[in-house]
Amino acid sequence: MFRAPKLTKPGLFITATDTGVGKTVATCAIAWQLRQQGLSRVGVCKPMASGCRRDREGLVSEDAEAIAHFADCRQPLNIINPIRYARPLAPAVAADQAQEPPDFDALTRSLELLDATQECVLIEGVGGLLVPLHPKKPQWTVLDLIALLGYPVVVVCRAGLGTLNHTAMTVRLLREAGCTVAGLIINGYVPDPGEAMATAVKQSAQREANQSDKETGAVAAPVKASSADTLQADPRDDSMTTNRIWLQKMNHAPILATIPVCPATSVAPEKGRLPDAILDAVGLTYWPDVLRSPLPLGEG
């Protein structure tokens, strides 16, 4: 079904404990830091994407545009993201509904081209490990793709309650499949949850309302921005004070970056925007040392 490409350049596969955890933000920040840390040709690949918009040239993934921008990867988007679907569904489901089976030969060609032209390759997954990729073989998942490609894996996980279980399951599945876990990236960390977090959430909501007023012509009151600011963060989540330590204890994997919560309006990688707080947090790791050449486990 999928002919594993012959890859020689060092790289990483970036996955997450679930969808919407921050794979694209993490991949963009790693790509940007690799360039700052001395690599001039950083290849990026989003093998499969769904929820793509339709442009004149065809389907386009915002995630693919984002990682291409931060990596300054000059390959065409159909190389960076060879398999695309319009409906925001798991790739196998989107392929089934569109009656368009995934073109894994195109993926192989894309990866081999990136391998031949770039100094390293970052591959961003889709959803979590057990997301199905092919409608005719629903048991074939992101985990199988990772194992076939053979790159070490960076796991992006949430900072809050529930992350210990989700992260441990993800890491265990990877290791049981023979994959190397390079480390974890914790996304959405708040160092002091509680009253300060509740205030930040209120500020974020007010800022969103002000933005809406601005678009309709109303006068918006100034609001002070906060670096610990999100509409999704739970101000009662005390687990953030202990999760970082326990993620290391449970998984025996290094924490490669702890990304702080930032204003939702400032985090727009698809528009080429990431706050310095995110880039700086990811920059505390020297990423060329994390890259490794692939050790594929076989073909599927």
Contacts in CASP RR format, 6 or more apart in sequence:
PFRMAT RR
TARGET T0000
AUTHOR 0000-0000-0000
METHOD contacts of the structure
MODEL  1
MFRAPKLTKPGLFITATDTGVGKTVATCAIAWQLRQQGLSRVGVCKPMAS
GCRRDREGLVSEDAEAIAHFADCRQPLNIINPIRYARPLAPAVAADQAQE
PPDFDALTRSLELLDATQECVLIEGVGGLLVPLHPKKPQWTVLDLIALLG
YPVVVVCRAGLGTLNHTAMTVRLLREAGCTVAGLIINGYVPDPGEAMATA
VKQSAQREANQSDKETGAVAAPVKASSADTLQADPRDDSMTTNRIWLQKM
NHAPILATIPVCPATSVAPEKGRLPDAILDAVGLTYWPDVLRSPLPLGEG
1 104 0 8 1.000
1 134 0 8 1.000
1 137 0 8 1.000
1 140 0 8 1.000
1 300 0 8 1.000
2 104 0 8 1.000
2 107 0 8 1.000
2 108 0 8 1.000
2 145 0 8 1.000
2 148 0 8 1.000
2 299 0 8 1.000
2 300 0 8 1.000
3 104 0 8 1.000
3 105 0 8 1.000
3 108 0 8 1.000
3 299 0 8 1.000
4 108 0 8 1.000
4 148 0 8 1.000
4 149 0 8 1.000
4 296 0 8 1.000
4 298 0 8 1.000
4 299 0 8 1.000
4 300 0 8 1.000
5 107 0 8 1.000
5 108 0 8 1.000
5 109 0 8 1.000
5 111 0 8 1.000
5 112 0 8 1.000
5 115 0 8 1.000
5 149 0 8 1.000
6 112 0 8 1.000
6 115 0 8 1.000
7 111 0 8 1.000
7 112 0 8 1.000
7 115 0 8 1.000
7 121 0 8 1.000
7 149 0 8 1.000
7 151 0 8 1.000
7 293 0 8 1.000
7 294 0 8 1.000
7 296 0 8 1.000
8 115 0 8 1.000
8 293 0 8 1.000
8 294 0 8 1.000
9 114 0 8 1.000
9 115 0 8 1.000
9 118 0 8 1.000
9 119 0 8 1.000
9 120 0 8 1.000
9 121 0 8 1.000
9 293 0 8 1.000
10 120 0 8 1.000
10 121 0 8 1.000
10 291 0 8 1.000
10 292 0 8 1.000
10 293 0 8 1.000
11 120 0 8 1.000
11 121 0 8 1.000
11 122 0 8 1.000
11 123 0 8 1.000
11 151 0 8 1.000
11 152 0 8 1.000
11 291 0 8 1.000
11 292 0 8 1.000
11 293 0 8 1.000
11 294 0 8 1.000
12 30 0 8 1.000
12 122 0 8 1.000
12 123 0 8 1.000
12 151 0 8 1.000
12 152 0 8 1.000
12 153 0 8 1.000
12 154 0 8 1.000
12 182 0 8 1.000
12 290 0 8 1.000
12 291 0 8 1.000
12 292 0 8 1.000
13 123 0 8 1.000
13 125 0 8 1.000
13 146 0 8 1.000
13 149 0 8 1.000
13 150 0 8 1.000
13 151 0 8 1.000
13 152 0 8 1.000
13 153 0 8 1.000
13 154 0 8 1.000
14 23 0 8 1.000
14 26 0 8 1.000
14 27 0 8 1.000
14 30 0 8 1.000
14 122 0 8 1.000
14 123 0 8 1.000
14 124 0 8 1.000
14 125 0 8 1.000
14 153 0 8 1.000
14 154 0 8 1.000
14 156 0 8 1.000
15 23 0 8 1.000
15 125 0 8 1.000
15 127 0 8 1.000
15 128 0 8 1.000
15 129 0 8 1.000
15 142 0 8 1.000
15 146 0 8 1.000
15 153 0 8 1.000
15 154 0 8 1.000
15 155 0 8 1.000
15 156 0 8 1.000
15 170 0 8 1.000
16 22 0 8 1.000
16 23 0 8 1.000
16 125 0 8 1.000
16 127 0 8 1.000
16 128 0 8 1.000
16 155 0 8 1.000
16 156 0 8 1.000
16 157 0 8 1.000
16 170 0 8 1.000
17 128 0 8 1.000
17 155 0 8 1.000
17 156 0 8 1.000
17 157 0 8 1.000
17 158 0 8 1.000
17 163 0 8 1.000
17 166 0 8 1.000
17 167 0 8 1.000
17 169 0 8 1.000
17 170 0 8 1.000
18 127 0 8 1.000
18 128 0 8 1.000
18 158 0 8 1.000
18 166 0 8 1.000
19 126 0 8 1.000
19 127 0 8 1.000
19 128 0 8 1.000
19 131 0 8 1.000
20 127 0 8 1.000
21 156 0 8 1.000
21 157 0 8 1.000
21 158 0 8 1.000
21 187 0 8 1.000
22 156 0 8 1.000
22 187 0 8 1.000
23 124 0 8 1.000
23 125 0 8 1.000
23 127 0 8 1.000
23 156 0 8 1.000
24 63 0 8 1.000
24 66 0 8 1.000
24 67 0 8 1.000
24 124 0 8 1.000
24 269 0 8 1.000
24 270 0 8 1.000
25 187 0 8 1.000
25 259 0 8 1.000
25 267 0 8 1.000
25 269 0 8 1.000
25 274 0 8 1.000
25 278 0 8 1.000
26 154 0 8 1.000
26 156 0 8 1.000
26 185 0 8 1.000
26 187 0 8 1.000
26 257 0 8 1.000
26 259 0 8 1.000
26 282 0 8 1.000
27 44 0 8 1.000
27 67 0 8 1.000
27 70 0 8 1.000
27 122 0 8 1.000
27 124 0 8 1.000
28 66 0 8 1.000
28 67 0 8 1.000
28 69 0 8 1.000
28 70 0 8 1.000
28 71 0 8 1.000
28 269 0 8 1.000
28 274 0 8 1.000
29 70 0 8 1.000
29 257 0 8 1.000
29 259 0 8 1.000
29 274 0 8 1.000
29 278 0 8 1.000
29 279 0 8 1.000
29 281 0 8 1.000
29 282 0 8 1.000
29 283 0 8 1.000
30 122 0 8 1.000
30 154 0 8 1.000
30 282 0 8 1.000
30 287 0 8 1.000
31 42 0 8 1.000
31 43 0 8 1.000
31 44 0 8 1.000
31 67 0 8 1.000
31 70 0 8 1.000
31 71 0 8 1.000
31 73 0 8 1.000
31 122 0 8 1.000
32 70 0 8 1.000
32 71 0 8 1.000
32 274 0 8 1.000
32 279 0 8 1.000
32 282 0 8 1.000
33 279 0 8 1.000
33 282 0 8 1.000
33 283 0 8 1.000
33 285 0 8 1.000
33 287 0 8 1.000
34 42 0 8 1.000
34 71 0 8 1.000
34 120 0 8 1.000
34 122 0 8 1.000
34 287 0 8 1.000
34 288 0 8 1.000
35 42 0 8 1.000
35 71 0 8 1.000
35 72 0 8 1.000
36 283 0 8 1.000
37 283 0 8 1.000
37 286 0 8 1.000
37 287 0 8 1.000
37 288 0 8 1.000
38 288 0 8 1.000
39 119 0 8 1.000
39 120 0 8 1.000
39 288 0 8 1.000
40 119 0 8 1.000
41 117 0 8 1.000
41 118 0 8 1.000
41 119 0 8 1.000
41 120 0 8 1.000
42 71 0 8 1.000
42 72 0 8 1.000
42 73 0 8 1.000
42 118 0 8 1.000
42 119 0 8 1.000
42 120 0 8 1.000
42 122 0 8 1.000
43 71 0 8 1.000
43 73 0 8 1.000
43 75 0 8 1.000
43 114 0 8 1.000
43 118 0 8 1.000
43 119 0 8 1.000
43 120 0 8 1.000
43 121 0 8 1.000
43 122 0 8 1.000
44 67 0 8 1.000
44 68 0 8 1.000
44 71 0 8 1.000
44 73 0 8 1.000
44 80 0 8 1.000
44 114 0 8 1.000
44 121 0 8 1.000
44 122 0 8 1.000
44 123 0 8 1.000
44 124 0 8 1.000
45 80 0 8 1.000
45 81 0 8 1.000
45 110 0 8 1.000
45 111 0 8 1.000
45 114 0 8 1.000
45 121 0 8 1.000
45 122 0 8 1.000
45 123 0 8 1.000
45 124 0 8 1.000
46 61 0 8 1.000
46 63 0 8 1.000
46 64 0 8 1.000
46 67 0 8 1.000
46 80 0 8 1.000
46 81 0 8 1.000
46 123 0 8 1.000
46 124 0 8 1.000
46 125 0 8 1.000
46 126 0 8 1.000
47 81 0 8 1.000
47 82 0 8 1.000
47 83 0 8 1.000
47 107 0 8 1.000
47 110 0 8 1.000
47 111 0 8 1.000
47 123 0 8 1.000
47 125 0 8 1.000
47 126 0 8 1.000
47 145 0 8 1.000
48 81 0 8 1.000
48 83 0 8 1.000
48 84 0 8 1.000
48 85 0 8 1.000
48 91 0 8 1.000
48 102 0 8 1.000
48 107 0 8 1.000
48 125 0 8 1.000
48 126 0 8 1.000
48 133 0 8 1.000
49 61 0 8 1.000
49 63 0 8 1.000
49 64 0 8 1.000
49 81 0 8 1.000
49 83 0 8 1.000
49 84 0 8 1.000
49 85 0 8 1.000
49 91 0 8 1.000
49 126 0 8 1.000
50 84 0 8 1.000
50 85 0 8 1.000
50 86 0 8 1.000
50 87 0 8 1.000
50 88 0 8 1.000
50 89 0 8 1.000
50 90 0 8 1.000
50 91 0 8 1.000
50 94 0 8 1.000
50 126 0 8 1.000
51 61 0 8 1.000
51 85 0 8 1.000
51 86 0 8 1.000
51 87 0 8 1.000
51 88 0 8 1.000
51 89 0 8 1.000
51 94 0 8 1.000
52 59 0 8 1.000
52 60 0 8 1.000
52 61 0 8 1.000
52 62 0 8 1.000
52 84 0 8 1.000
52 85 0 8 1.000
52 86 0 8 1.000
53 59 0 8 1.000
53 60 0 8 1.000
53 62 0 8 1.000
53 86 0 8 1.000
54 60 0 8 1.000
54 86 0 8 1.000
59 84 0 8 1.000
59 85 0 8 1.000
59 86 0 8 1.000
60 77 0 8 1.000
60 84 0 8 1.000
61 77 0 8 1.000
61 81 0 8 1.000
61 84 0 8 1.000
62 270 0 8 1.000
63 81 0 8 1.000
63 124 0 8 1.000
63 269 0 8 1.000
63 270 0 8 1.000
64 77 0 8 1.000
64 80 0 8 1.000
64 81 0 8 1.000
65 77 0 8 1.000
65 270 0 8 1.000
66 269 0 8 1.000
66 270 0 8 1.000
66 272 0 8 1.000
67 73 0 8 1.000
67 80 0 8 1.000
67 122 0 8 1.000
67 124 0 8 1.000
67 269 0 8 1.000
68 75 0 8 1.000
68 77 0 8 1.000
68 80 0 8 1.000
69 269 0 8 1.000
69 272 0 8 1.000
70 269 0 8 1.000
70 272 0 8 1.000
70 274 0 8 1.000
71 122 0 8 1.000
73 80 0 8 1.000
73 118 0 8 1.000
75 113 0 8 1.000
75 114 0 8 1.000
75 117 0 8 1.000
79 110 0 8 1.000
79 113 0 8 1.000
79 114 0 8 1.000
80 110 0 8 1.000
82 103 0 8 1.000
82 106 0 8 1.000
82 107 0 8 1.000
82 109 0 8 1.000
82 110 0 8 1.000
83 91 0 8 1.000
83 102 0 8 1.000
83 103 0 8 1.000
83 104 0 8 1.000
83 106 0 8 1.000
83 107 0 8 1.000
85 91 0 8 1.000
85 94 0 8 1.000
85 95 0 8 1.000
85 98 0 8 1.000
85 100 0 8 1.000
86 94 0 8 1.000
86 98 0 8 1.000
87 93 0 8 1.000
87 94 0 8 1.000
87 97 0 8 1.000
87 98 0 8 1.000
88 94 0 8 1.000
89 97 0 8 1.000
90 126 0 8 1.000
90 127 0 8 1.000
90 131 0 8 1.000
90 132 0 8 1.000
91 102 0 8 1.000
91 126 0 8 1.000
91 131 0 8 1.000
91 132 0 8 1.000
91 133 0 8 1.000
91 134 0 8 1.000
92 131 0 8 1.000
92 132 0 8 1.000
92 133 0 8 1.000
92 134 0 8 1.000
92 135 0 8 1.000
92 138 0 8 1.000
93 132 0 8 1.000
93 135 0 8 1.000
95 101 0 8 1.000
95 102 0 8 1.000
95 134 0 8 1.000
95 135 0 8 1.000
96 135 0 8 1.000
101 134 0 8 1.000
101 135 0 8 1.000
101 136 0 8 1.000
102 133 0 8 1.000
102 134 0 8 1.000
111 121 0 8 1.000
111 123 0 8 1.000
111 149 0 8 1.000
114 121 0 8 1.000
115 121 0 8 1.000
120 288 0 8 1.000
120 291 0 8 1.000
121 151 0 8 1.000
123 149 0 8 1.000
123 151 0 8 1.000
125 142 0 8 1.000
125 145 0 8 1.000
126 133 0 8 1.000
126 142 0 8 1.000
127 142 0 8 1.000
128 142 0 8 1.000
128 170 0 8 1.000
129 141 0 8 1.000
129 142 0 8 1.000
129 143 0 8 1.000
129 146 0 8 1.000
129 170 0 8 1.000
129 173 0 8 1.000
129 174 0 8 1.000
130 141 0 8 1.000
130 142 0 8 1.000
130 143 0 8 1.000
130 173 0 8 1.000
131 141 0 8 1.000
131 142 0 8 1.000
132 138 0 8 1.000
132 139 0 8 1.000
132 140 0 8 1.000
132 141 0 8 1.000
133 140 0 8 1.000
133 141 0 8 1.000
133 142 0 8 1.000
133 144 0 8 1.000
133 145 0 8 1.000
134 140 0 8 1.000
140 300 0 8 1.000
143 173 0 8 1.000
143 174 0 8 1.000
143 177 0 8 1.000
143 179 0 8 1.000
144 177 0 8 1.000
144 300 0 8 1.000
146 153 0 8 1.000
146 174 0 8 1.000
146 177 0 8 1.000
146 179 0 8 1.000
147 177 0 8 1.000
147 178 0 8 1.000
147 179 0 8 1.000
147 296 0 8 1.000
147 297 0 8 1.000
147 298 0 8 1.000
148 296 0 8 1.000
148 297 0 8 1.000
148 298 0 8 1.000
148 299 0 8 1.000
148 300 0 8 1.000
149 294 0 8 1.000
149 296 0 8 1.000
150 179 0 8 1.000
150 180 0 8 1.000
150 294 0 8 1.000
150 295 0 8 1.000
150 296 0 8 1.000
150 297 0 8 1.000
151 292 0 8 1.000
151 294 0 8 1.000
152 179 0 8 1.000
152 180 0 8 1.000
152 181 0 8 1.000
152 182 0 8 1.000
152 290 0 8 1.000
152 292 0 8 1.000
153 174 0 8 1.000
153 179 0 8 1.000
153 180 0 8 1.000
153 181 0 8 1.000
153 182 0 8 1.000
153 183 0 8 1.000
154 182 0 8 1.000
154 183 0 8 1.000
154 184 0 8 1.000
154 185 0 8 1.000
154 256 0 8 1.000
154 290 0 8 1.000
155 167 0 8 1.000
155 170 0 8 1.000
155 171 0 8 1.000
155 174 0 8 1.000
155 181 0 8 1.000
155 183 0 8 1.000
155 184 0 8 1.000
155 185 0 8 1.000
155 253 0 8 1.000
156 184 0 8 1.000
156 185 0 8 1.000
156 187 0 8 1.000
157 163 0 8 1.000
157 166 0 8 1.000
157 167 0 8 1.000
157 170 0 8 1.000
157 184 0 8 1.000
157 185 0 8 1.000
157 186 0 8 1.000
157 187 0 8 1.000
157 247 0 8 1.000
158 166 0 8 1.000
158 186 0 8 1.000
158 187 0 8 1.000
158 188 0 8 1.000
159 186 0 8 1.000
159 187 0 8 1.000
159 188 0 8 1.000
159 189 0 8 1.000
159 190 0 8 1.000
159 240 0 8 1.000
159 243 0 8 1.000
159 244 0 8 1.000
159 258 0 8 1.000
159 261 0 8 1.000
160 188 0 8 1.000
160 234 0 8 1.000
160 237 0 8 1.000
160 239 0 8 1.000
160 240 0 8 1.000
160 243 0 8 1.000
161 234 0 8 1.000
161 237 0 8 1.000
161 239 0 8 1.000
162 239 0 8 1.000
163 186 0 8 1.000
163 239 0 8 1.000
163 243 0 8 1.000
163 247 0 8 1.000
164 239 0 8 1.000
164 243 0 8 1.000
164 246 0 8 1.000
164 247 0 8 1.000
164 250 0 8 1.000
167 184 0 8 1.000
167 247 0 8 1.000
167 250 0 8 1.000
167 251 0 8 1.000
168 250 0 8 1.000
168 251 0 8 1.000
171 181 0 8 1.000
171 184 0 8 1.000
171 251 0 8 1.000
171 253 0 8 1.000
174 181 0 8 1.000
175 181 0 8 1.000
177 297 0 8 1.000
178 297 0 8 1.000
179 297 0 8 1.000
180 292 0 8 1.000
180 295 0 8 1.000
181 251 0 8 1.000
181 253 0 8 1.000
182 253 0 8 1.000
182 254 0 8 1.000
182 256 0 8 1.000
182 290 0 8 1.000
182 292 0 8 1.000
183 253 0 8 1.000
183 254 0 8 1.000
183 255 0 8 1.000
183 256 0 8 1.000
184 247 0 8 1.000
184 251 0 8 1.000
184 253 0 8 1.000
184 254 0 8 1.000
184 255 0 8 1.000
184 256 0 8 1.000
185 255 0 8 1.000
185 256 0 8 1.000
185 257 0 8 1.000
185 258 0 8 1.000
185 259 0 8 1.000
185 282 0 8 1.000
186 243 0 8 1.000
186 244 0 8 1.000
186 247 0 8 1.000
186 255 0 8 1.000
186 257 0 8 1.000
186 258 0 8 1.000
186 259 0 8 1.000
187 259 0 8 1.000
188 230 0 8 1.000
188 233 0 8 1.000
188 259 0 8 1.000
188 260 0 8 1.000
188 261 0 8 1.000
189 240 0 8 1.000
189 244 0 8 1.000
189 258 0 8 1.000
189 259 0 8 1.000
189 260 0 8 1.000
189 261 0 8 1.000
190 197 0 8 1.000
190 228 0 8 1.000
190 233 0 8 1.000
190 237 0 8 1.000
190 240 0 8 1.000
190 260 0 8 1.000
190 261 0 8 1.000
191 228 0 8 1.000
191 240 0 8 1.000
191 241 0 8 1.000
191 260 0 8 1.000
192 228 0 8 1.000
192 241 0 8 1.000
193 233 0 8 1.000
193 234 0 8 1.000
193 235 0 8 1.000
193 236 0 8 1.000
193 237 0 8 1.000
193 238 0 8 1.000
193 240 0 8 1.000
193 241 0 8 1.000
194 235 0 8 1.000
194 236 0 8 1.000
194 238 0 8 1.000
195 235 0 8 1.000
196 228 0 8 1.000
197 228 0 8 1.000
197 233 0 8 1.000
197 234 0 8 1.000
197 235 0 8 1.000
197 237 0 8 1.000
198 235 0 8 1.000
199 226 0 8 1.000
200 226 0 8 1.000
200 228 0 8 1.000
200 229 0 8 1.000
200 230 0 8 1.000
200 233 0 8 1.000
200 235 0 8 1.000
200 261 0 8 1.000
201 229 0 8 1.000
201 230 0 8 1.000
201 231 0 8 1.000
201 233 0 8 1.000
201 235 0 8 1.000
203 223 0 8 1.000
203 224 0 8 1.000
203 225 0 8 1.000
203 226 0 8 1.000
203 229 0 8 1.000
204 226 0 8 1.000
204 229 0 8 1.000
204 230 0 8 1.000
204 231 0 8 1.000
204 263 0 8 1.000
204 264 0 8 1.000
205 231 0 8 1.000
206 221 0 8 1.000
206 223 0 8 1.000
207 223 0 8 1.000
207 225 0 8 1.000
207 263 0 8 1.000
207 265 0 8 1.000
208 231 0 8 1.000
208 264 0 8 1.000
208 265 0 8 1.000
210 220 0 8 1.000
210 221 0 8 1.000
210 223 0 8 1.000
211 220 0 8 1.000
211 265 0 8 1.000
213 219 0 8 1.000
213 220 0 8 1.000
214 220 0 8 1.000
225 263 0 8 1.000
225 266 0 8 1.000
226 263 0 8 1.000
227 260 0 8 1.000
227 261 0 8 1.000
227 262 0 8 1.000
227 277 0 8 1.000
228 260 0 8 1.000
228 261 0 8 1.000
229 261 0 8 1.000
229 262 0 8 1.000
229 263 0 8 1.000
229 264 0 8 1.000
230 261 0 8 1.000
230 262 0 8 1.000
230 263 0 8 1.000
230 264 0 8 1.000
231 264 0 8 1.000
232 264 0 8 1.000
233 261 0 8 1.000
244 255 0 8 1.000
244 258 0 8 1.000
247 253 0 8 1.000
247 255 0 8 1.000
248 254 0 8 1.000
248 255 0 8 1.000
256 282 0 8 1.000
256 285 0 8 1.000
256 290 0 8 1.000
257 281 0 8 1.000
257 282 0 8 1.000
257 283 0 8 1.000
257 284 0 8 1.000
257 285 0 8 1.000
258 281 0 8 1.000
259 278 0 8 1.000
259 281 0 8 1.000
259 282 0 8 1.000
260 277 0 8 1.000
260 278 0 8 1.000
260 281 0 8 1.000
262 275 0 8 1.000
262 277 0 8 1.000
262 278 0 8 1.000
263 275 0 8 1.000
266 273 0 8 1.000
266 275 0 8 1.000
267 273 0 8 1.000
267 274 0 8 1.000
267 275 0 8 1.000
267 278 0 8 1.000
268 274 0 8 1.000
END
